[in-house]
């Protein structure tokens, strides 16, 4: 049986909010007519949401095309910044991934723009741990469908999704797989599900699910 653990990225594997804020504000500064800068607290509220949703929340006074164009500038600055600075990894991330990799195939599915996962993998040299990744920025599909894509093309017989928001739980439900709530992350969930208070608890939490 091929078993997979599929991870959300922001709020689950790392926290890049402190690094992303100055990059987005640099892009926003090129549009003084908007009079818009963002805070780290605001960014944490955006984490995990699709770019189109973030654009609507952040720039409601613009047309869809205008706000998406601004967000694309923000994301381009973000990718460049993270390639130079990285983000903040959650404690014991690497050693826990080494342990998990002995029993499971590991994957990432995120609601991010194309290229964002790669900044995490490249800067922090994490690519060796993950067999495959997918995101809405590449496929245009919602997270639940991207989880299914990962499962299908990697021939997984069993999988669990690890994430920190209600949207992550909803995506796991859509994909028809189990969910583990990363309660140390950014969001909350609306029902009791298996949870971990820190990333390093996963090797002990997973065996109880199958």
N, C-alpha and C positions, 0 to 999 in steps of 0.2 A: 504494500500500500504506500503510495506517495503522499506524504503529508506536507502541507504548506502553512506557514505563518505569514500573513500579509499585513503590512504595517501602513498606517497613515504616517505622514512625515511631521508636519508642524504640530507641536504639542504632544507628540508621541516619541519621536526619535531625537528631535532637537527643538530649540526655541530660537528662532532667528529674528524675533520682533525688534530687539534692540538694534540689530544691524540693519534691518530693512527700513526702519523709520528714516534715518538720514538719507538713504538712497531715494526713497519716495519723495521726501521733502526737497531734495535737489531737483528732481524732475518737476515737481509742482512749482518750484521757484521760477521755472521758465515760463510760467503762466500766471503772472501777477494779477491779471484780470479776474482770476478765480478767487484770490484772497484766501487761499487754502493751504494749510499745513496740517499734519497729523501728529498725534501723540503716540507714545508706546502703548498706552492703555487702549486707545482706539484701534491700533494695529492688532492687538491681541483679540479684540472682538471680531476682526475680519478674518483671522487665521482659520483656515479650513473651509472657507466659503469659496465658491466659484468666482472667478474674476468678474463675470457679468453682474453677479449679485453685489460684490464689493463696489463696483463702479456705480451702481444705482444708489447704494447707501451713501457713498462718499460724495458723489457729485449729482444729486437729484435734479438740479436745475438745468443740466445739459441734456441734449438729445442723446439717444443710445450711441450713435456713431461718435459723437464728440467725447463722451465720457470714456468710451472704450479706447479711443485714440490716446487720451491722457493716461489711462491705466497701462497701456502698452509701453508708453515712455517710462512710467514708474517701474514696470517689470524689467525693462531693459537695464535701467540703472541698478535695480536690485540684483540682477544676475551678475553684472560687472562687479558690484561691491562684494557680493558673497564669494565670488571667485578669488578675491584678494584677502578677505577677512574671515570667511566662514561664519558659522553660527555657534550657539552654545549647545553642546551635546549634553544629554541627560546623564547623570552619574552612572558609571559602570556600564556604559553602552557597549563598548567594544568587547569586553570580557563576556558580557551576557550574550551578545551575538555569536561569539565563538562557541559558547555552550549550546545555544539553540541550534546552530548549524550542524551539530553532530547528530541531531535527531530529525530535523525538519529542513525543507527547502524554504528560503526566505525571500520575500518580495516587498515592493513598495507600490501602493496606489494612492495618489493624492489628487486633490482638486486644484493643483497648481498649474501655472503656465509651463509650456514646453521649455526645457532647459533648466528648470529650477531644481528638480531632483538631482540632475547631473552636478550642480554646484555643491550639493551636499556630498555626493559620492566622491567627487574629485578633490575638493579641498581637504576633507577629512580622511581620504584614502579608505573609503568604506565600500568601494565597488566589489571587492573580493567576497563580501558577505552575501550579496543579493543576486539571485538567478535572473530576475527580470523586474521591470518597473513599468508603470503606466500612469497616465494623467489625462485630465480633461483637455488640457492645452494641446495634446497630440491627437486625441481621438474625437474630441467634441462630444463625447458621451459622458453621462453622469457616473459618479463613483461606483454605484452598484453594478453597472454594466461593465465598467473597467475591471472590477474584481472578477466578474465572470470571464472576461477576456483572458486575464492572467491564468485563471484556473484551466480554461480550455486549452490554451496554447502550451501550457506546461503539464498537461495531463494529470492534474491533481485529483486524487481520490477523496481527500479530506482537507479542509482548510478552515482557518479561523482568522478573523480580521481584528486587529488591535488598533483602537483609536480613542480619541478623547472628547468627541462631541456627539450630539444627537444625530447630526447628519451622518456620522460614521456608523452609528448603530442602525440607522435607516438603510444605509448602503449595504450593510451586512445582511439585513433582513431581505432586501431586494435580491441579493445574490444567493440567498438561501443557505447561509453559513453561520456559524457561531460567532460570537463577539466577545471581546474582552475590553472592558472600559479602563483606559489609562487615566485614573482619577487625578494624577499629578499634572495633567495638561490644562487646556484652556477652557473646556466646556463642561456641560452636565448632560445627563441622560434621563429619560422619563420613566424608566422602570428598572427594577433590580436585575442586574446582570453580573456575571463574574467580573471582578475588578482587581487591579493591582495599584498599590499606592506608590510604587516606584518601579522603574523599568527592570531592575534586577530581580524582581519577584516572578517574572514570567516563566523561567524554567520550572519552578515549583507549581505554578498555576495551570500550566497547559495539560499535564497528564490527566488531571481530573475531568477534562472535557471529552475524552474519547475512551 
